[in-house]
Every structure is written in structure tokens, then in C-alpha cells.
């Protein structure tokens, strides 16, 4: 959640989790509300299995209004 929530309904936040060039999870939500993004088959990093994921977060214009309980 943003530290300074916005009341502008014209914004959306998109979170994308990547493993190399492959998208393993992606979700979109309101920037003023928390949402959960599940990464299927996630593997914890360890010295024996040094698996790393990149997380990309983007604040985007949104032309669609959100209902209060909507999650994408």
C-alpha cells in the first residue's frame, strides 16, 4: 500500500513477478488498498538453490472505476 493513499480512481497499480524472462504472477489493484498476489510454485532462496525473482511495480492510469471490493 502506498504511504500516502490517493483518492483518485483514475489510477491503478500493477505488480508483476518475473523469473528471468518469464512472468510467474501478475496482478492489478487500487493504489490506496492492499491486495494479495499469489506466486504459484515459489521457491525460497538458499545457497543450494539460489532462485531469484524480480518484482516490477507500476502506477498506471486507469479508465475503469473500481468497486470497493474488486481485486484484479
N, CA, C and O atoms as a Tinker XYZ file with bonds, in Angstrom:
   288  protein
     1  N      0.849000   -1.163000    0.000000    73     2
     2  CA     0.000000    0.000000    0.000000    64     1     3
     3  C      0.899000    1.232000    0.000000    63     2     4     5
     4  O      1.943000    1.250000    0.653000    81     3
     5  N      0.494000    2.236000   -0.721000    73     3     6
     6  CA     1.252000    3.477000   -0.748000    64     5     7
     7  C      1.204000    4.140000    0.626000    63     6     8     9
     8  O      0.215000    4.016000    1.348000    81     7
     9  N      2.268000    4.837000    0.976000    73     7    10
    10  CA     2.302000    5.525000    2.262000    64     9    11
    11  C      1.344000    6.710000    2.294000    63    10    12    13
    12  O      0.861000    7.095000    3.358000    81    11
    13  N      1.074000    7.278000    1.143000    73    11    14
    14  CA     0.116000    8.378000    1.044000    64    13    15
    15  C     -0.982000    7.958000    0.074000    63    14    16    17
    16  O     -0.890000    8.230000   -1.123000    81    15
    17  N     -2.022000    7.295000    0.585000    73    15    18
    18  CA    -3.075000    6.796000   -0.304000    64    17    19
    19  C     -3.706000    7.908000   -1.124000    63    18    20    21
    20  O     -3.839000    9.047000   -0.674000    81    19
    21  N     -4.086000    7.544000   -2.333000    73    19    22
    22  CA    -4.719000    8.504000   -3.225000    64    21    23
    23  C     -6.207000    8.216000   -3.319000    63    22    24    25
    24  O     -6.627000    7.063000   -3.220000    81    23
    25  N     -6.978000    9.220000   -3.503000    73    23    26
    26  CA    -8.421000    9.061000   -3.705000    64    25    27
    27  C     -8.776000    9.131000   -5.184000    63    26    28    29
    28  O     -9.949000    9.059000   -5.548000    81    27
    29  N     -7.765000    9.272000   -6.034000    73    27    30
    30  CA    -8.013000    9.344000   -7.468000    64    29    31
    31  C     -8.344000    7.949000   -7.987000    63    30    32    33
    32  O     -7.520000    7.038000   -7.912000    81    31
    33  N     -9.564000    7.790000   -8.519000    73    31    34
    34  CA    -9.965000    6.495000   -9.048000    64    33    35
    35  C     -9.379000    6.251000  -10.424000    63    34    36    37
    36  O     -9.569000    5.172000  -10.985000    81    35
    37  N     -8.672000    7.223000  -10.985000    73    35    38
    38  CA    -8.099000    7.073000  -12.309000    64    37    39
    39  C     -6.715000    6.434000  -12.295000    63    38    40    41
    40  O     -6.012000    6.474000  -13.304000    81    39
    41  N     -6.312000    5.845000  -11.170000    73    39    42
    42  CA    -5.002000    5.208000  -11.082000    64    41    43
    43  C     -5.143000    3.743000  -10.691000    63    42    44    45
    44  O     -6.064000    3.359000   -9.971000    81    43
    45  N     -4.214000    2.943000  -11.178000    73    43    46
    46  CA    -4.134000    1.535000  -10.800000    64    45    47
    47  C     -2.668000    1.192000  -10.578000    63    46    48    49
    48  O     -1.777000    1.823000  -11.147000    81    47
    49  N     -2.429000    0.186000   -9.744000    73    47    50
    50  CA    -1.076000   -0.306000   -9.537000    64    49    51
    51  C     -1.015000   -1.730000  -10.092000    63    50    52    53
    52  O     -1.891000   -2.554000   -9.831000    81    51
    53  N      0.037000   -1.998000  -10.860000    73    51    54
    54  CA     0.235000   -3.333000  -11.415000    64    53    55
    55  C      1.535000   -3.894000  -10.852000    63    54    56    57
    56  O      2.573000   -3.233000  -10.892000    81    55
    57  N      1.473000   -5.116000  -10.327000    73    55    58
    58  CA     2.643000   -5.811000   -9.788000    64    57    59
    59  C      2.873000   -7.043000  -10.650000    63    58    60    61
    60  O      1.956000   -7.833000  -10.878000    81    59
    61  N      4.105000   -7.201000  -11.127000    73    59    62
    62  CA     4.473000   -8.343000  -11.958000    64    61    63
    63  C      5.699000   -9.006000  -11.352000    63    62    64    65
    64  O      6.696000   -8.342000  -11.068000    81    63
    65  N      5.621000  -10.321000  -11.156000    73    63    66
    66  CA     6.745000  -11.097000  -10.630000    64    65    67
    67  C      7.322000  -11.893000  -11.789000    63    66    68    69
    68  O      6.606000  -12.614000  -12.485000    81    67
    69  N      8.636000  -11.751000  -11.985000    73    67    70
    70  CA     9.325000  -12.390000  -13.111000    64    69    71
    71  C     10.388000  -13.353000  -12.594000    63    70    72    73
    72  O     11.025000  -13.118000  -11.566000    81    71
    73  N     10.558000  -14.432000  -13.330000    73    71    74
    74  CA    11.694000  -15.325000  -13.124000    64    73    75
    75  C     12.417000  -15.375000  -14.460000    63    74    76    77
    76  O     11.983000  -16.058000  -15.388000    81    75
    77  N     13.518000  -14.649000  -14.548000    73    75    78
    78  CA    14.183000  -14.487000  -15.837000    64    77    79
    79  C     13.279000  -13.679000  -16.752000    63    78    80    81
    80  O     12.854000  -12.581000  -16.393000    81    79
    81  N     12.981000  -14.213000  -17.936000    73    79    82
    82  CA    12.093000  -13.536000  -18.887000    64    81    83
    83  C     10.640000  -13.975000  -18.770000    63    82    84    85
    84  O      9.789000  -13.506000  -19.526000    81    83
    85  N     10.348000  -14.867000  -17.831000    73    83    86
    86  CA     9.004000  -15.428000  -17.710000    64    85    87
    87  C      8.222000  -14.745000  -16.598000    63    86    88    89
    88  O      8.719000  -14.583000  -15.484000    81    87
    89  N      6.984000  -14.345000  -16.913000    73    87    90
    90  CA     6.076000  -13.796000  -15.901000    64    89    91
    91  C      5.502000  -14.971000  -15.124000    63    90    92    93
    92  O      4.887000  -15.862000  -15.710000    81    91
    93  N      5.700000  -14.981000  -13.799000    73    91    94
    94  CA     5.162000  -16.064000  -12.983000    64    93    95
    95  C      3.922000  -15.644000  -12.207000    63    94    96    97
    96  O      3.168000  -16.499000  -11.742000    81    95
    97  N      3.700000  -14.342000  -12.061000    73    95    98
    98  CA     2.489000  -13.834000  -11.411000    64    97    99
    99  C      2.328000  -12.368000  -11.767000    63    98   100   101
   100  O      3.305000  -11.645000  -11.959000    81    99
   101  N      1.068000  -11.941000  -11.850000    73    99   102
   102  CA     0.778000  -10.544000  -12.147000    64   101   103
   103  C     -0.580000  -10.200000  -11.564000    63   102   104   105
   104  O     -1.490000  -11.029000  -11.554000    81   103
   105  N     -0.710000   -8.980000  -11.082000    73   103   106
   106  CA    -1.981000   -8.541000  -10.540000    64   105   107
   107  C     -2.108000   -7.041000  -10.606000    63   106   108   109
   108  O     -1.113000   -6.317000  -10.640000    81   107
   109  N     -3.350000   -6.579000  -10.622000    73   107   110
   110  CA    -3.634000   -5.149000  -10.679000    64   109   111
   111  C     -4.638000   -4.816000   -9.586000    63   110   112   113
   112  O     -5.570000   -5.580000   -9.333000    81   111
   113  N     -4.445000   -3.683000   -8.950000    73   111   114
   114  CA    -5.363000   -3.259000   -7.904000    64   113   115
   115  C     -5.352000   -1.761000   -7.744000    63   114   116   117
   116  O     -4.706000   -1.034000   -8.499000    81   115
   117  N     -6.081000   -1.317000   -6.741000    73   115   118
   118  CA    -6.125000    0.110000   -6.443000    64   117   119
   119  C     -4.884000    0.493000   -5.666000    63   118   120   121
   120  O     -4.414000   -0.278000   -4.830000    81   119
   121  N     -4.343000    1.678000   -5.929000    73   119   122
   122  CA    -3.129000    2.093000   -5.206000    64   121   123
   123  C     -3.387000    2.482000   -3.758000    63   122   124   125
   124  O     -2.437000    2.633000   -2.990000    81   123
   125  N     -4.651000    2.650000   -3.361000    73   123   126
   126  CA    -4.954000    3.038000   -1.987000    64   125   127
   127  C     -5.450000    1.867000   -1.147000    63   126   128   129
   128  O     -5.936000    2.066000   -0.033000    81   127
   129  N     -5.332000    0.645000   -1.674000    73   127   130
   130  CA    -5.760000   -0.534000   -0.929000    64   129   131
   131  C     -4.736000   -1.655000   -1.093000    63   130   132   133
   132  O     -4.105000   -1.786000   -2.142000    81   131
   133  N     -4.582000   -2.455000   -0.049000    73   131   134
   134  CA    -3.699000   -3.613000   -0.138000    64   133   135
   135  C     -4.363000   -4.691000   -0.971000    63   134   136   137
   136  O     -5.587000   -4.825000   -0.969000    81   135
   137  N     -3.552000   -5.460000   -1.683000    73   135   138
   138  CA    -4.076000   -6.656000   -2.334000    64   137   139
   139  C     -3.005000   -7.733000   -2.280000    63   138   140   141
   140  O     -1.819000   -7.444000   -2.118000    81   139
   141  N     -3.437000   -8.963000   -2.418000    73   139   142
   142  CA    -2.547000  -10.110000   -2.319000    64   141   143
   143  C     -2.258000  -10.656000   -3.697000    63   142   144   145
   144  O     -3.156000  -10.784000   -4.529000    81   143
   145  N     -1.009000  -10.973000   -3.932000    73   143   146
   146  CA    -0.589000  -11.572000   -5.191000    64   145   147
   147  C      0.048000  -12.917000   -4.860000    63   146   148   149
   148  O      1.054000  -12.973000   -4.152000    81   147
   149  N     -0.535000  -13.995000   -5.368000    73   147   150
   150  CA    -0.025000  -15.332000   -5.122000    64   149   151
   151  C      0.925000  -15.740000   -6.236000    63   150   152   153
   152  O      0.610000  -15.610000   -7.419000    81   151
   153  N      2.088000  -16.233000   -5.844000    73   151   154
   154  CA     3.084000  -16.712000   -6.809000    64   153   155
   155  C      3.081000  -18.235000   -6.727000    63   154   156   157
   156  O      3.596000  -18.802000   -5.763000    81   155
   157  N      2.502000  -18.910000   -7.735000    73   155   158
   158  CA     2.434000  -20.367000   -7.665000    64   157   159
   159  C      3.816000  -21.007000   -7.810000    63   158   160   161
   160  O      4.631000  -20.582000   -8.628000    81   159
   161  N      4.058000  -22.030000   -7.005000    73   159   162
   162  CA     5.308000  -22.771000   -7.101000    64   161   163
   163  C      6.541000  -21.995000   -6.698000    63   162   164   165
   164  O      7.646000  -22.326000   -7.127000    81   163
   165  N      6.375000  -20.961000   -5.876000    73   163   166
   166  CA     7.518000  -20.140000   -5.480000    64   165   167
   167  C      8.517000  -20.998000   -4.704000    63   166   168   169
   168  O      8.134000  -21.855000   -3.908000    81   167
   169  N      9.791000  -20.752000   -4.950000    73   167   170
   170  CA    10.852000  -21.473000   -4.257000    64   169   171
   171  C     11.677000  -20.485000   -3.449000    63   170   172   173
   172  O     12.071000  -19.432000   -3.949000    81   171
   173  N     11.929000  -20.832000   -2.212000    73   171   174
   174  CA    12.752000  -19.975000   -1.354000    64   173   175
   175  C     14.198000  -20.024000   -1.798000    63   174   176   177
   176  O     14.691000  -21.049000   -2.268000    81   175
   177  N     14.867000  -18.893000   -1.640000    73   175   178
   178  CA    16.286000  -18.827000   -1.961000    64   177   179
   179  C     17.068000  -19.568000   -0.893000    63   178   180   181
   180  O     16.746000  -19.499000    0.293000    81   179
   181  N     18.091000  -20.271000   -1.324000    73   179   182
   182  CA    19.052000  -20.888000   -0.408000    64   181   183
   183  C     20.377000  -20.997000   -1.158000    63   182   184   185
   184  O     20.394000  -20.886000   -2.384000    81   183
   185  N     21.483000  -21.212000   -0.455000    73   183   186
   186  CA    22.766000  -21.373000   -1.147000    64   185   187
   187  C     22.758000  -22.560000   -2.113000    63   186   188   189
   188  O     23.438000  -22.540000   -3.139000    81   187
   189  N     21.985000  -23.586000   -1.775000    73   187   190
   190  CA    21.902000  -24.755000   -2.648000    64   189   191
   191  C     20.941000  -24.548000   -3.826000    63   190   192   193
   192  O     21.045000  -25.227000   -4.847000    81   191
   193  N     20.016000  -23.615000   -3.674000    73   191   194
   194  CA    19.022000  -23.335000   -4.714000    64   193   195
   195  C     18.842000  -21.821000   -4.812000    63   194   196   197
   196  O     17.848000  -21.287000   -4.321000    81   195
   197  N     19.790000  -21.123000   -5.441000    73   195   198
   198  CA    19.750000  -19.651000   -5.457000    64   197   199
   199  C     18.729000  -19.095000   -6.454000    63   198   200   201
   200  O     19.097000  -18.463000   -7.444000    81   199
   201  N     17.464000  -19.334000   -6.187000    73   199   202
   202  CA    16.393000  -18.879000   -7.066000    64   201   203
   203  C     16.041000  -17.440000   -6.713000    63   202   204   205
   204  O     15.786000  -17.129000   -5.550000    81   203
   205  N     16.024000  -16.551000   -7.723000    73   203   206
   206  CA    15.693000  -15.140000   -7.506000    64   205   207
   207  C     14.532000  -14.740000   -8.410000    63   206   208   209
   208  O     14.394000  -15.245000   -9.525000    81   207
   209  N     13.713000  -13.842000   -7.922000    73   207   210
   210  CA    12.588000  -13.311000   -8.675000    64   209   211
   211  C     12.741000  -11.791000   -8.742000    63   210   212   213
   212  O     13.224000  -11.163000   -7.800000    81   211
   213  N     12.329000  -11.217000   -9.853000    73   211   214
   214  CA    12.272000   -9.763000   -9.987000    64   213   215
   215  C     10.827000   -9.336000   -9.814000    63   214   216   217
   216  O      9.912000   -9.994000  -10.309000    81   215
   217  N     10.625000   -8.227000   -9.107000    73   215   218
   218  CA     9.281000   -7.694000   -8.904000    64   217   219
   219  C      9.233000   -6.310000   -9.528000    63   218   220   221
   220  O     10.029000   -5.434000   -9.190000    81   219
   221  N      8.287000   -6.123000  -10.445000    73   219   222
   222  CA     8.091000   -4.840000  -11.118000    64   221   223
   223  C      6.763000   -4.251000  -10.636000    63   222   224   225
   224  O      5.732000   -4.924000  -10.636000    81   223
   225  N      6.811000   -2.984000  -10.228000    73   223   226
   226  CA     5.616000   -2.292000   -9.756000    64   225   227
   227  C      5.437000   -1.047000  -10.609000    63   226   228   229
   228  O      6.369000   -0.263000  -10.785000    81   227
   229  N      4.220000   -0.873000  -11.141000    73   227   230
   230  CA     3.944000    0.284000  -12.000000    64   229   231
   231  C      2.649000    0.959000  -11.558000    63   230   232   233
   232  O      1.665000    0.286000  -11.251000    81   231
   233  N      2.654000    2.264000  -11.529000    73   231   234
   234  CA     1.460000    3.056000  -11.279000    64   233   235
   235  C      0.952000    3.510000  -12.636000    63   234   236   237
   236  O      1.663000    4.187000  -13.379000    81   235
   237  N     -0.286000    3.134000  -12.959000    73   235   238
   238  CA    -0.825000    3.331000  -14.303000    64   237   239
   239  C     -2.115000    4.129000  -14.283000    63   238   240   241
   240  O     -2.842000    4.113000  -13.290000    81   239
   241  N     -2.404000    4.829000  -15.375000    73   239   242
   242  CA    -3.726000    5.434000  -15.486000    64   241   243
   243  C     -4.750000    4.332000  -15.712000    63   242   244   245
   244  O     -4.461000    3.340000  -16.381000    81   243
   245  N     -5.923000    4.500000  -15.165000    73   243   246
   246  CA    -6.984000    3.510000  -15.326000    64   245   247
   247  C     -8.247000    4.216000  -15.782000    63   246   248   249
   248  O     -8.673000    5.202000  -15.182000    81   247
   249  N     -8.837000    3.705000  -16.842000    73   247   250
   250  CA   -10.075000    4.304000  -17.350000    64   249   251
   251  C    -11.298000    3.626000  -16.747000    63   250   252   253
   252  O    -12.426000    4.048000  -17.000000    81   251
   253  N    -11.083000    2.560000  -15.937000    73   251   254
   254  CA   -12.197000    1.832000  -15.350000    64   253   255
   255  C    -12.331000    2.172000  -13.870000    63   254   256   257
   256  O    -11.343000    2.121000  -13.137000    81   255
   257  N    -13.537000    2.519000  -13.418000    73   255   258
   258  CA   -13.721000    2.720000  -11.974000    64   257   259
   259  C    -13.713000    1.363000  -11.261000    63   258   260   261
   260  O    -14.090000    0.349000  -11.849000    81   259
   261  N    -13.290000    1.348000  -10.013000    73   259   262
   262  CA   -13.242000    0.121000   -9.228000    64   261   263
   263  C    -14.393000    0.098000   -8.240000    63   262   264   265
   264  O    -14.773000    1.137000   -7.699000    81   263
   265  N    -14.946000   -1.078000   -8.004000    73   263   266
   266  CA   -15.887000   -1.216000   -6.910000    64   265   267
   267  C    -15.071000   -1.398000   -5.630000    63   266   268   269
   268  O    -13.910000   -1.801000   -5.708000    81   267
   269  N    -15.633000   -1.118000   -4.470000    73   267   270
   270  CA   -14.835000   -1.151000   -3.239000    64   269   271
   271  C    -14.192000   -2.505000   -2.931000    63   270   272   273
   272  O    -13.144000   -2.541000   -2.286000    81   271
   273  N    -14.785000   -3.615000   -3.371000    73   271   274
   274  CA   -14.235000   -4.921000   -3.031000    64   273   275
   275  C    -13.603000   -5.626000   -4.239000    63   274   276   277
   276  O    -13.338000   -6.826000   -4.176000    81   275
   277  N    -13.363000   -4.909000   -5.316000    73   275   278
   278  CA   -12.790000   -5.505000   -6.521000    64   277   279
   279  C    -11.299000   -5.714000   -6.375000    63   278   280   281
   280  O    -10.578000   -4.866000   -5.850000    81   279
   281  N    -10.860000   -6.849000   -6.846000    73   279   282
   282  CA    -9.427000   -7.153000   -6.901000    64   281   283
   283  C     -9.155000   -7.792000   -8.240000    63   282   284   285
   284  O     -9.916000   -8.645000   -8.697000    81   283
   285  N     -8.080000   -7.387000   -8.866000    73   283   286
   286  CA    -7.733000   -7.939000  -10.171000    64   285   287
   287  C     -6.459000   -8.710000  -10.068000    63   286   288
   288  O     -5.988000   -9.260000  -11.064000    81   287
